[in-house]
Amino acid sequence: MDAKISKAFDTAQDVSKQLLTLAAGIVVVTITFFSDFGKHAPSAAKELLFVAWLLYTISIIGGIGTLQTLAGNLQHGHLDIYKGNTKLCSIVQYVTFVVALVLTVVAGALTWL
């Protein structure tokens, strides 16, 4: 396999792993400290945080799908990180992560205002 293609697969895998780690970490931290700020949070903030948790979960599933499709594509000799199945999973992972992050920040802002 070409070194350039190998580097592309490694980079795509690393980015997906980092987003997986961040999504899982944010969920764990917000759930851990929910009892501290949840008592005083308005219902809108709680609802936003719940939606964010769902989106983080979808992001995690998308990340697992991305890693699986990268491995499957390599196994079958499809040396393209932009193959449809991988692209779809990674778009799901990225978009849901970003939206969940925004919702988490907004929920935090509503709580502390």
Jmol script that loads the backbone (N, CA, C; Angstrom):
load data "model"
ATOM      1  N   MET A   1       0.857  -1.183   0.000  1.00  0.00           N
ATOM      2  CA  MET A   1       0.000   0.000   0.000  1.00  0.00           C
ATOM      3  C   MET A   1       0.898   1.239   0.000  1.00  0.00           C
ATOM      4  N   ASP A   2       0.485   2.208  -0.747  1.00  0.00           N
ATOM      5  CA  ASP A   2       1.186   3.475  -0.862  1.00  0.00           C
ATOM      6  C   ASP A   2       1.268   4.159   0.504  1.00  0.00           C
ATOM      7  N   ALA A   3       2.392   4.798   0.802  1.00  0.00           N
ATOM      8  CA  ALA A   3       2.573   5.476   2.095  1.00  0.00           C
ATOM      9  C   ALA A   3       1.566   6.606   2.288  1.00  0.00           C
ATOM     10  N   LYS A   4       1.223   7.276   1.210  1.00  0.00           N
ATOM     11  CA  LYS A   4       0.255   8.375   1.272  1.00  0.00           C
ATOM     12  C   LYS A   4      -1.134   7.854   1.661  1.00  0.00           C
ATOM     13  N   ILE A   5      -1.535   6.745   1.080  1.00  0.00           N
ATOM     14  CA  ILE A   5      -2.833   6.142   1.393  1.00  0.00           C
ATOM     15  C   ILE A   5      -2.833   5.631   2.830  1.00  0.00           C
ATOM     16  N   SER A   6      -1.736   5.010   3.219  1.00  0.00           N
ATOM     17  CA  SER A   6      -1.618   4.508   4.594  1.00  0.00           C
ATOM     18  C   SER A   6      -1.734   5.639   5.609  1.00  0.00           C
ATOM     19  N   LYS A   7      -1.088   6.750   5.323  1.00  0.00           N
ATOM     20  CA  LYS A   7      -1.152   7.922   6.210  1.00  0.00           C
ATOM     21  C   LYS A   7      -2.579   8.467   6.269  1.00  0.00           C
ATOM     22  N   ALA A   8      -3.278   8.487   5.154  1.00  0.00           N
ATOM     23  CA  ALA A   8      -4.662   8.967   5.127  1.00  0.00           C
ATOM     24  C   ALA A   8      -5.552   8.082   5.992  1.00  0.00           C
ATOM     25  N   PHE A   9      -5.408   6.771   5.890  1.00  0.00           N
ATOM     26  CA  PHE A   9      -6.203   5.863   6.710  1.00  0.00           C
ATOM     27  C   PHE A   9      -5.868   6.034   8.194  1.00  0.00           C
ATOM     28  N   ASP A  10      -4.586   6.166   8.507  1.00  0.00           N
ATOM     29  CA  ASP A  10      -4.177   6.362   9.908  1.00  0.00           C
ATOM     30  C   ASP A  10      -4.751   7.656  10.475  1.00  0.00           C
ATOM     31  N   THR A  11      -4.701   8.722   9.692  1.00  0.00           N
ATOM     32  CA  THR A  11      -5.217  10.012  10.147  1.00  0.00           C
ATOM     33  C   THR A  11      -6.726   9.956  10.349  1.00  0.00           C
ATOM     34  N   ALA A  12      -7.438   9.368   9.402  1.00  0.00           N
ATOM     35  CA  ALA A  12      -8.894   9.240   9.525  1.00  0.00           C
ATOM     36  C   ALA A  12      -9.255   8.424  10.768  1.00  0.00           C
ATOM     37  N   GLN A  13      -8.517   7.373  10.996  1.00  0.00           N
ATOM     38  CA  GLN A  13      -8.746   6.534  12.172  1.00  0.00           C
ATOM     39  C   GLN A  13      -8.475   7.315  13.458  1.00  0.00           C
ATOM     40  N   ASP A  14      -7.395   8.050  13.499  1.00  0.00           N
ATOM     41  CA  ASP A  14      -7.042   8.824  14.699  1.00  0.00           C
ATOM     42  C   ASP A  14      -8.077   9.906  15.010  1.00  0.00           C
ATOM     43  N   VAL A  15      -8.536  10.611  13.988  1.00  0.00           N
ATOM     44  CA  VAL A  15      -9.539  11.661  14.199  1.00  0.00           C
ATOM     45  C   VAL A  15     -10.826  11.045  14.733  1.00  0.00           C
ATOM     46  N   SER A  16     -11.229   9.939  14.155  1.00  0.00           N
ATOM     47  CA  SER A  16     -12.445   9.273  14.612  1.00  0.00           C
ATOM     48  C   SER A  16     -12.302   8.816  16.066  1.00  0.00           C
ATOM     49  N   LYS A  17     -11.151   8.267  16.413  1.00  0.00           N
ATOM     50  CA  LYS A  17     -10.909   7.832  17.795  1.00  0.00           C
ATOM     51  C   LYS A  17     -10.939   9.017  18.760  1.00  0.00           C
ATOM     52  N   GLN A  18     -10.358  10.134  18.355  1.00  0.00           N
ATOM     53  CA  GLN A  18     -10.350  11.312  19.233  1.00  0.00           C
ATOM     54  C   GLN A  18     -11.755  11.840  19.473  1.00  0.00           C
ATOM     55  N   LEU A  19     -12.576  11.884  18.428  1.00  0.00           N
ATOM     56  CA  LEU A  19     -13.955  12.326  18.609  1.00  0.00           C
ATOM     57  C   LEU A  19     -14.741  11.343  19.465  1.00  0.00           C
ATOM     58  N   LEU A  20     -14.487  10.056  19.299  1.00  0.00           N
ATOM     59  CA  LEU A  20     -15.122   9.049  20.158  1.00  0.00           C
ATOM     60  C   LEU A  20     -14.767   9.290  21.615  1.00  0.00           C
ATOM     61  N   THR A  21     -13.500   9.508  21.877  1.00  0.00           N
ATOM     62  CA  THR A  21     -13.035   9.738  23.242  1.00  0.00           C
ATOM     63  C   THR A  21     -13.643  11.006  23.820  1.00  0.00           C
ATOM     64  N   LEU A  22     -13.654  12.083  23.043  1.00  0.00           N
ATOM     65  CA  LEU A  22     -14.241  13.339  23.516  1.00  0.00           C
ATOM     66  C   LEU A  22     -15.729  13.186  23.805  1.00  0.00           C
ATOM     67  N   ALA A  23     -16.464  12.555  22.897  1.00  0.00           N
ATOM     68  CA  ALA A  23     -17.908  12.391  23.084  1.00  0.00           C
ATOM     69  C   ALA A  23     -18.187  11.580  24.347  1.00  0.00           C
ATOM     70  N   ALA A  24     -17.494  10.474  24.513  1.00  0.00           N
ATOM     71  CA  ALA A  24     -17.713   9.642  25.699  1.00  0.00           C
ATOM     72  C   ALA A  24     -17.319  10.399  26.967  1.00  0.00           C
ATOM     73  N   GLY A  25     -16.211  11.114  26.912  1.00  0.00           N
ATOM     74  CA  GLY A  25     -15.757  11.880  28.079  1.00  0.00           C
ATOM     75  C   GLY A  25     -16.725  12.983  28.467  1.00  0.00           C
ATOM     76  N   ILE A  26     -17.245  13.689  27.486  1.00  0.00           N
ATOM     77  CA  ILE A  26     -18.193  14.764  27.779  1.00  0.00           C
ATOM     78  C   ILE A  26     -19.468  14.198  28.405  1.00  0.00           C
ATOM     79  N   VAL A  27     -19.936  13.077  27.880  1.00  0.00           N
ATOM     80  CA  VAL A  27     -21.133  12.449  28.457  1.00  0.00           C
ATOM     81  C   VAL A  27     -20.873  12.050  29.905  1.00  0.00           C
ATOM     82  N   VAL A  28     -19.743  11.423  30.160  1.00  0.00           N
ATOM     83  CA  VAL A  28     -19.412  10.989  31.523  1.00  0.00           C
ATOM     84  C   VAL A  28     -19.307  12.183  32.468  1.00  0.00           C
ATOM     85  N   VAL A  29     -18.616  13.233  32.051  1.00  0.00           N
ATOM     86  CA  VAL A  29     -18.435  14.409  32.915  1.00  0.00           C
ATOM     87  C   VAL A  29     -19.764  15.111  33.166  1.00  0.00           C
ATOM     88  N   THR A  30     -20.575  15.282  32.128  1.00  0.00           N
ATOM     89  CA  THR A  30     -21.842  15.993  32.337  1.00  0.00           C
ATOM     90  C   THR A  30     -22.810  15.172  33.177  1.00  0.00           C
ATOM     91  N   ILE A  31     -22.809  13.871  33.008  1.00  0.00           N
ATOM     92  CA  ILE A  31     -23.669  13.037  33.859  1.00  0.00           C
ATOM     93  C   ILE A  31     -23.169  13.049  35.300  1.00  0.00           C
ATOM     94  N   THR A  32     -21.851  13.001  35.477  1.00  0.00           N
ATOM     95  CA  THR A  32     -21.268  13.007  36.818  1.00  0.00           C
ATOM     96  C   THR A  32     -21.644  14.273  37.579  1.00  0.00           C
ATOM     97  N   PHE A  33     -21.568  15.418  36.902  1.00  0.00           N
ATOM     98  CA  PHE A  33     -21.834  16.689  37.578  1.00  0.00           C
ATOM     99  C   PHE A  33     -23.259  17.195  37.396  1.00  0.00           C
ATOM    100  N   PHE A  34     -24.113  16.381  36.782  1.00  0.00           N
ATOM    101  CA  PHE A  34     -25.492  16.811  36.561  1.00  0.00           C
ATOM    102  C   PHE A  34     -26.211  17.076  37.881  1.00  0.00           C
ATOM    103  N   SER A  35     -25.927  16.266  38.885  1.00  0.00           N
ATOM    104  CA  SER A  35     -26.605  16.467  40.173  1.00  0.00           C
ATOM    105  C   SER A  35     -26.216  17.802  40.801  1.00  0.00           C
ATOM    106  N   ASP A  36     -25.003  18.289  40.512  1.00  0.00           N
ATOM    107  CA  ASP A  36     -24.561  19.571  41.069  1.00  0.00           C
ATOM    108  C   ASP A  36     -25.271  20.758  40.421  1.00  0.00           C
ATOM    109  N   PHE A  37     -25.376  20.752  39.112  1.00  0.00           N
ATOM    110  CA  PHE A  37     -25.997  21.903  38.455  1.00  0.00           C
ATOM    111  C   PHE A  37     -27.430  21.623  38.022  1.00  0.00           C
ATOM    112  N   GLY A  38     -27.831  20.359  37.988  1.00  0.00           N
ATOM    113  CA  GLY A  38     -29.164  20.004  37.532  1.00  0.00           C
ATOM    114  C   GLY A  38     -30.276  20.488  38.435  1.00  0.00           C
ATOM    115  N   LYS A  39     -29.981  20.628  39.712  1.00  0.00           N
ATOM    116  CA  LYS A  39     -31.000  21.101  40.658  1.00  0.00           C
ATOM    117  C   LYS A  39     -31.434  22.526  40.346  1.00  0.00           C
ATOM    118  N   HIS A  40     -30.497  23.323  39.890  1.00  0.00           N
ATOM    119  CA  HIS A  40     -30.750  24.744  39.654  1.00  0.00           C
ATOM    120  C   HIS A  40     -30.961  25.084  38.186  1.00  0.00           C
ATOM    121  N   ALA A  41     -30.850  24.088  37.327  1.00  0.00           N
ATOM    122  CA  ALA A  41     -30.957  24.345  35.887  1.00  0.00           C
ATOM    123  C   ALA A  41     -32.422  24.494  35.480  1.00  0.00           C
ATOM    124  N   PRO A  42     -32.686  25.422  34.577  1.00  0.00           N
ATOM    125  CA  PRO A  42     -34.049  25.527  34.045  1.00  0.00           C
ATOM    126  C   PRO A  42     -34.375  24.281  33.219  1.00  0.00           C
ATOM    127  N   SER A  43     -35.642  24.016  33.042  1.00  0.00           N
ATOM    128  CA  SER A  43     -36.049  22.804  32.321  1.00  0.00           C
ATOM    129  C   SER A  43     -35.526  22.815  30.880  1.00  0.00           C
ATOM    130  N   ALA A  44     -35.417  23.998  30.274  1.00  0.00           N
ATOM    131  CA  ALA A  44     -34.893  24.078  28.904  1.00  0.00           C
ATOM    132  C   ALA A  44     -33.451  23.567  28.841  1.00  0.00           C
ATOM    133  N   ALA A  45     -32.650  23.900  29.845  1.00  0.00           N
ATOM    134  CA  ALA A  45     -31.257  23.444  29.878  1.00  0.00           C
ATOM    135  C   ALA A  45     -31.194  21.927  30.039  1.00  0.00           C
ATOM    136  N   LYS A  46     -32.058  21.384  30.881  1.00  0.00           N
ATOM    137  CA  LYS A  46     -32.087  19.933  31.075  1.00  0.00           C
ATOM    138  C   LYS A  46     -32.488  19.220  29.791  1.00  0.00           C
ATOM    139  N   GLU A  47     -33.465  19.777  29.097  1.00  0.00           N
ATOM    140  CA  GLU A  47     -33.906  19.179  27.836  1.00  0.00           C
ATOM    141  C   GLU A  47     -32.814  19.248  26.780  1.00  0.00           C
ATOM    142  N   LEU A  48     -32.126  20.374  26.698  1.00  0.00           N
ATOM    143  CA  LEU A  48     -31.022  20.507  25.742  1.00  0.00           C
ATOM    144  C   LEU A  48     -29.916  19.510  26.045  1.00  0.00           C
ATOM    145  N   LEU A  49     -29.620  19.339  27.316  1.00  0.00           N
ATOM    146  CA  LEU A  49     -28.570  18.403  27.702  1.00  0.00           C
ATOM    147  C   LEU A  49     -28.976  16.968  27.373  1.00  0.00           C
ATOM    148  N   PHE A  50     -30.228  16.636  27.572  1.00  0.00           N
ATOM    149  CA  PHE A  50     -30.703  15.299  27.227  1.00  0.00           C
ATOM    150  C   PHE A  50     -30.562  15.051  25.722  1.00  0.00           C
ATOM    151  N   VAL A  51     -30.955  16.031  24.917  1.00  0.00           N
ATOM    152  CA  VAL A  51     -30.808  15.906  23.463  1.00  0.00           C
ATOM    153  C   VAL A  51     -29.322  15.792  23.102  1.00  0.00           C
ATOM    154  N   ALA A  52     -28.484  16.565  23.775  1.00  0.00           N
ATOM    155  CA  ALA A  52     -27.042  16.487  23.527  1.00  0.00           C
ATOM    156  C   ALA A  52     -26.513  15.090  23.825  1.00  0.00           C
ATOM    157  N   TRP A  53     -26.959  14.494  24.927  1.00  0.00           N
ATOM    158  CA  TRP A  53     -26.516  13.133  25.259  1.00  0.00           C
ATOM    159  C   TRP A  53     -26.919  12.144  24.171  1.00  0.00           C
ATOM    160  N   LEU A  54     -28.129  12.301  23.638  1.00  0.00           N
ATOM    161  CA  LEU A  54     -28.555  11.423  22.549  1.00  0.00           C
ATOM    162  C   LEU A  54     -27.672  11.616  21.318  1.00  0.00           C
ATOM    163  N   LEU A  55     -27.364  12.878  21.014  1.00  0.00           N
ATOM    164  CA  LEU A  55     -26.510  13.154  19.859  1.00  0.00           C
ATOM    165  C   LEU A  55     -25.083  12.652  20.065  1.00  0.00           C
ATOM    166  N   TYR A  56     -24.573  12.772  21.282  1.00  0.00           N
ATOM    167  CA  TYR A  56     -23.245  12.196  21.566  1.00  0.00           C
ATOM    168  C   TYR A  56     -23.264  10.692  21.356  1.00  0.00           C
ATOM    169  N   THR A  57     -24.350  10.054  21.770  1.00  0.00           N
ATOM    170  CA  THR A  57     -24.466   8.607  21.586  1.00  0.00           C
ATOM    171  C   THR A  57     -24.472   8.258  20.101  1.00  0.00           C
ATOM    172  N   ILE A  58     -25.213   9.016  19.314  1.00  0.00           N
ATOM    173  CA  ILE A  58     -25.227   8.788  17.864  1.00  0.00           C
ATOM    174  C   ILE A  58     -23.835   9.046  17.284  1.00  0.00           C
ATOM    175  N   SER A  59     -23.150  10.059  17.790  1.00  0.00           N
ATOM    176  CA  SER A  59     -21.788  10.351  17.338  1.00  0.00           C
ATOM    177  C   SER A  59     -20.844   9.188  17.641  1.00  0.00           C
ATOM    178  N   ILE A  60     -20.999   8.618  18.820  1.00  0.00           N
ATOM    179  CA  ILE A  60     -20.168   7.467  19.199  1.00  0.00           C
ATOM    180  C   ILE A  60     -20.438   6.293  18.267  1.00  0.00           C
ATOM    181  N   ILE A  61     -21.707   6.046  17.981  1.00  0.00           N
ATOM    182  CA  ILE A  61     -22.065   4.957  17.063  1.00  0.00           C
ATOM    183  C   ILE A  61     -21.509   5.247  15.663  1.00  0.00           C
ATOM    184  N   GLY A  62     -21.603   6.502  15.222  1.00  0.00           N
ATOM    185  CA  GLY A  62     -21.026   6.875  13.933  1.00  0.00           C
ATOM    186  C   GLY A  62     -19.518   6.678  13.896  1.00  0.00           C
ATOM    187  N   GLY A  63     -18.859   6.979  15.014  1.00  0.00           N
ATOM    188  CA  GLY A  63     -17.411   6.782  15.091  1.00  0.00           C
ATOM    189  C   GLY A  63     -17.024   5.319  15.025  1.00  0.00           C
ATOM    190  N   ILE A  64     -17.787   4.486  15.713  1.00  0.00           N
ATOM    191  CA  ILE A  64     -17.533   3.041  15.635  1.00  0.00           C
ATOM    192  C   ILE A  64     -17.751   2.563  14.202  1.00  0.00           C
ATOM    193  N   GLY A  65     -18.820   3.073  13.573  1.00  0.00           N
ATOM    194  CA  GLY A  65     -19.068   2.723  12.175  1.00  0.00           C
ATOM    195  C   GLY A  65     -17.942   3.173  11.262  1.00  0.00           C
ATOM    196  N   THR A  66     -17.412   4.360  11.518  1.00  0.00           N
ATOM    197  CA  THR A  66     -16.293   4.862  10.713  1.00  0.00           C
ATOM    198  C   THR A  66     -15.091   3.938  10.828  1.00  0.00           C
ATOM    199  N   LEU A  67     -14.749   3.570  12.056  1.00  0.00           N
ATOM    200  CA  LEU A  67     -13.597   2.684  12.258  1.00  0.00           C
ATOM    201  C   LEU A  67     -13.824   1.319  11.609  1.00  0.00           C
ATOM    202  N   GLN A  68     -15.041   0.808  11.729  1.00  0.00           N
ATOM    203  CA  GLN A  68     -15.347  -0.493  11.137  1.00  0.00           C
ATOM    204  C   GLN A  68     -15.283  -0.438   9.611  1.00  0.00           C
ATOM    205  N   THR A  69     -15.826   0.628   9.023  1.00  0.00           N
ATOM    206  CA  THR A  69     -15.805   0.718   7.561  1.00  0.00           C
ATOM    207  C   THR A  69     -14.396   0.961   7.031  1.00  0.00           C
ATOM    208  N   LEU A  70     -13.595   1.719   7.772  1.00  0.00           N
ATOM    209  CA  LEU A  70     -12.189   1.878   7.358  1.00  0.00           C
ATOM    210  C   LEU A  70     -11.490   0.524   7.321  1.00  0.00           C
ATOM    211  N   ALA A  71     -11.697  -0.263   8.371  1.00  0.00           N
ATOM    212  CA  ALA A  71     -11.071  -1.592   8.433  1.00  0.00           C
ATOM    213  C   ALA A  71     -11.607  -2.492   7.321  1.00  0.00           C
ATOM    214  N   GLY A  72     -12.920  -2.457   7.118  1.00  0.00           N
ATOM    215  CA  GLY A  72     -13.515  -3.279   6.062  1.00  0.00           C
ATOM    216  C   GLY A  72     -13.047  -2.880   4.677  1.00  0.00           C
ATOM    217  N   ASN A  73     -12.936  -1.587   4.451  1.00  0.00           N
ATOM    218  CA  ASN A  73     -12.456  -1.126   3.148  1.00  0.00           C
ATOM    219  C   ASN A  73     -11.019  -1.576   2.903  1.00  0.00           C
ATOM    220  N   LEU A  74     -10.192  -1.512   3.927  1.00  0.00           N
ATOM    221  CA  LEU A  74      -8.813  -1.994   3.785  1.00  0.00           C
ATOM    222  C   LEU A  74      -8.805  -3.495   3.496  1.00  0.00           C
ATOM    223  N   GLN A  75      -9.627  -4.234   4.215  1.00  0.00           N
ATOM    224  CA  GLN A  75      -9.705  -5.686   4.050  1.00  0.00           C
ATOM    225  C   GLN A  75     -10.073  -6.061   2.618  1.00  0.00           C
ATOM    226  N   HIS A  76     -10.982  -5.300   2.034  1.00  0.00           N
ATOM    227  CA  HIS A  76     -11.456  -5.607   0.690  1.00  0.00           C
ATOM    228  C   HIS A  76     -10.674  -4.878  -0.407  1.00  0.00           C
ATOM    229  N   GLY A  77      -9.620  -4.188  -0.023  1.00  0.00           N
ATOM    230  CA  GLY A  77      -8.772  -3.536  -1.018  1.00  0.00           C
ATOM    231  C   GLY A  77      -9.296  -2.222  -1.557  1.00  0.00           C
ATOM    232  N   HIS A  78     -10.313  -1.648  -0.888  1.00  0.00           N
ATOM    233  CA  HIS A  78     -10.826  -0.338  -1.298  1.00  0.00           C
ATOM    234  C   HIS A  78      -9.992   0.726  -0.604  1.00  0.00           C
ATOM    235  N   LEU A  79      -8.980   1.194  -1.283  1.00  0.00           N
ATOM    236  CA  LEU A  79      -8.011   2.094  -0.675  1.00  0.00           C
ATOM    237  C   LEU A  79      -8.422   3.554  -0.837  1.00  0.00           C
ATOM    238  N   ASP A  80      -9.595   3.877  -0.305  1.00  0.00           N
ATOM    239  CA  ASP A  80     -10.123   5.229  -0.407  1.00  0.00           C
ATOM    240  C   ASP A  80     -10.876   5.559   0.877  1.00  0.00           C
ATOM    241  N   ILE A  81     -10.397   6.567   1.607  1.00  0.00           N
ATOM    242  CA  ILE A  81     -11.075   6.941   2.854  1.00  0.00           C
ATOM    243  C   ILE A  81     -12.380   7.659   2.589  1.00  0.00           C
ATOM    244  N   TYR A  82     -12.626   8.043   1.331  1.00  0.00           N
ATOM    245  CA  TYR A  82     -13.855   8.750   0.975  1.00  0.00           C
ATOM    246  C   TYR A  82     -14.899   7.818   0.371  1.00  0.00           C
ATOM    247  N   LYS A  83     -14.729   6.538   0.544  1.00  0.00           N
ATOM    248  CA  LYS A  83     -15.733   5.571   0.064  1.00  0.00           C
ATOM    249  C   LYS A  83     -17.050   5.872   0.775  1.00  0.00           C
ATOM    250  N   GLY A  84     -18.149   5.671   0.088  1.00  0.00           N
ATOM    251  CA  GLY A  84     -19.468   6.068   0.568  1.00  0.00           C
ATOM    252  C   GLY A  84     -19.808   5.650   1.984  1.00  0.00           C
ATOM    253  N   ASN A  85     -19.532   4.402   2.343  1.00  0.00           N
ATOM    254  CA  ASN A  85     -19.895   3.938   3.679  1.00  0.00           C
ATOM    255  C   ASN A  85     -19.094   4.647   4.770  1.00  0.00           C
ATOM    256  N   THR A  86     -17.827   4.847   4.537  1.00  0.00           N
ATOM    257  CA  THR A  86     -16.990   5.542   5.512  1.00  0.00           C
ATOM    258  C   THR A  86     -17.370   7.010   5.596  1.00  0.00           C
ATOM    259  N   LYS A  87     -17.612   7.614   4.444  1.00  0.00           N
ATOM    260  CA  LYS A  87     -17.977   9.026   4.413  1.00  0.00           C
ATOM    261  C   LYS A  87     -19.274   9.270   5.183  1.00  0.00           C
ATOM    262  N   LEU A  88     -20.265   8.412   4.977  1.00  0.00           N
ATOM    263  CA  LEU A  88     -21.544   8.562   5.672  1.00  0.00           C
ATOM    264  C   LEU A  88     -21.373   8.464   7.187  1.00  0.00           C
ATOM    265  N   CYS A  89     -20.652   7.445   7.632  1.00  0.00           N
ATOM    266  CA  CYS A  89     -20.447   7.268   9.079  1.00  0.00           C
ATOM    267  C   CYS A  89     -19.677   8.444   9.678  1.00  0.00           C
ATOM    268  N   SER A  90     -18.660   8.925   8.981  1.00  0.00           N
ATOM    269  CA  SER A  90     -17.866  10.019   9.534  1.00  0.00           C
ATOM    270  C   SER A  90     -18.652  11.324   9.545  1.00  0.00           C
ATOM    271  N   ILE A  91     -19.490  11.559   8.535  1.00  0.00           N
ATOM    272  CA  ILE A  91     -20.329  12.762   8.532  1.00  0.00           C
ATOM    273  C   ILE A  91     -21.303  12.714   9.695  1.00  0.00           C
ATOM    274  N   VAL A  92     -21.905  11.552   9.924  1.00  0.00           N
ATOM    275  CA  VAL A  92     -22.808  11.391  11.073  1.00  0.00           C
ATOM    276  C   VAL A  92     -22.050  11.675  12.369  1.00  0.00           C
ATOM    277  N   GLN A  93     -20.857  11.121  12.497  1.00  0.00           N
ATOM    278  CA  GLN A  93     -20.068  11.332  13.712  1.00  0.00           C
ATOM    279  C   GLN A  93     -19.747  12.808  13.914  1.00  0.00           C
ATOM    280  N   TYR A  94     -19.247  13.474  12.902  1.00  0.00           N
ATOM    281  CA  TYR A  94     -18.828  14.872  13.037  1.00  0.00           C
ATOM    282  C   TYR A  94     -19.992  15.806  13.298  1.00  0.00           C
ATOM    283  N   VAL A  95     -21.036  15.678  12.492  1.00  0.00           N
ATOM    284  CA  VAL A  95     -22.167  16.605  12.606  1.00  0.00           C
ATOM    285  C   VAL A  95     -22.855  16.454  13.956  1.00  0.00           C
ATOM    286  N   THR A  96     -23.122  15.218  14.361  1.00  0.00           N
ATOM    287  CA  THR A  96     -23.801  15.035  15.648  1.00  0.00           C
ATOM    288  C   THR A  96     -22.921  15.483  16.804  1.00  0.00           C
ATOM    289  N   PHE A  97     -21.617  15.291  16.686  1.00  0.00           N
ATOM    290  CA  PHE A  97     -20.720  15.746  17.745  1.00  0.00           C
ATOM    291  C   PHE A  97     -20.754  17.268  17.870  1.00  0.00           C
ATOM    292  N   VAL A  98     -20.658  17.965  16.765  1.00  0.00           N
ATOM    293  CA  VAL A  98     -20.645  19.432  16.794  1.00  0.00           C
ATOM    294  C   VAL A  98     -21.968  19.980  17.330  1.00  0.00           C
ATOM    295  N   VAL A  99     -23.076  19.435  16.861  1.00  0.00           N
ATOM    296  CA  VAL A  99     -24.382  19.905  17.334  1.00  0.00           C
ATOM    297  C   VAL A  99     -24.529  19.610  18.828  1.00  0.00           C
ATOM    298  N   ALA A 100     -24.119  18.429  19.261  1.00  0.00           N
ATOM    299  CA  ALA A 100     -24.194  18.083  20.684  1.00  0.00           C
ATOM    300  C   ALA A 100     -23.317  19.003  21.524  1.00  0.00           C
ATOM    301  N   LEU A 101     -22.152  19.342  21.021  1.00  0.00           N
ATOM    302  CA  LEU A 101     -21.259  20.238  21.745  1.00  0.00           C
ATOM    303  C   LEU A 101     -21.888  21.619  21.902  1.00  0.00           C
ATOM    304  N   VAL A 102     -22.489  22.117  20.836  1.00  0.00           N
ATOM    305  CA  VAL A 102     -23.167  23.420  20.899  1.00  0.00           C
ATOM    306  C   VAL A 102     -24.313  23.360  21.913  1.00  0.00           C
ATOM    307  N   LEU A 103     -25.104  22.301  21.876  1.00  0.00           N
ATOM    308  CA  LEU A 103     -26.211  22.166  22.824  1.00  0.00           C
ATOM    309  C   LEU A 103     -25.716  22.083  24.262  1.00  0.00           C
ATOM    310  N   THR A 104     -24.601  21.421  24.479  1.00  0.00           N
ATOM    311  CA  THR A 104     -24.028  21.319  25.823  1.00  0.00           C
ATOM    312  C   THR A 104     -23.601  22.694  26.328  1.00  0.00           C
ATOM    313  N   VAL A 105     -22.967  23.463  25.470  1.00  0.00           N
ATOM    314  CA  VAL A 105     -22.531  24.809  25.848  1.00  0.00           C
ATOM    315  C   VAL A 105     -23.740  25.700  26.129  1.00  0.00           C
ATOM    316  N   VAL A 106     -24.756  25.616  25.281  1.00  0.00           N
ATOM    317  CA  VAL A 106     -25.965  26.423  25.487  1.00  0.00           C
ATOM    318  C   VAL A 106     -26.650  26.017  26.790  1.00  0.00           C
ATOM    319  N   ALA A 107     -26.741  24.728  27.054  1.00  0.00           N
ATOM    320  CA  ALA A 107     -27.355  24.263  28.309  1.00  0.00           C
ATOM    321  C   ALA A 107     -26.576  24.779  29.509  1.00  0.00           C
ATOM    322  N   GLY A 108     -25.250  24.750  29.415  1.00  0.00           N
ATOM    323  CA  GLY A 108     -24.427  25.294  30.495  1.00  0.00           C
ATOM    324  C   GLY A 108     -24.640  26.782  30.679  1.00  0.00           C
ATOM    325  N   ALA A 109     -24.730  27.500  29.579  1.00  0.00           N
ATOM    326  CA  ALA A 109     -24.945  28.951  29.654  1.00  0.00           C
ATOM    327  C   ALA A 109     -26.303  29.260  30.269  1.00  0.00           C
ATOM    328  N   LEU A 110     -27.328  28.525  29.892  1.00  0.00           N
ATOM    329  CA  LEU A 110     -28.659  28.743  30.474  1.00  0.00           C
ATOM    330  C   LEU A 110     -28.663  28.461  31.966  1.00  0.00           C
ATOM    331  N   THR A 111     -27.871  27.506  32.376  1.00  0.00           N
ATOM    332  CA  THR A 111     -27.825  27.142  33.785  1.00  0.00           C
ATOM    333  C   THR A 111     -27.136  28.204  34.622  1.00  0.00           C
ATOM    334  N   TRP A 112     -26.080  28.791  34.092  1.00  0.00           N
ATOM    335  CA  TRP A 112     -25.295  29.738  34.874  1.00  0.00           C
ATOM    336  C   TRP A 112     -25.745  31.175  34.730  1.00  0.00           C
ATOM    337  N   LEU A 113     -26.687  31.444  33.844  1.00  0.00           N
ATOM    338  CA  LEU A 113     -27.166  32.820  33.683  1.00  0.00           C
ATOM    339  C   LEU A 113     -28.238  33.158  34.693  1.00  0.00           C
TER     340      LEU A 113
END
end "model"
wireframe off; spacefill off
backbone 0.3
color backbone group
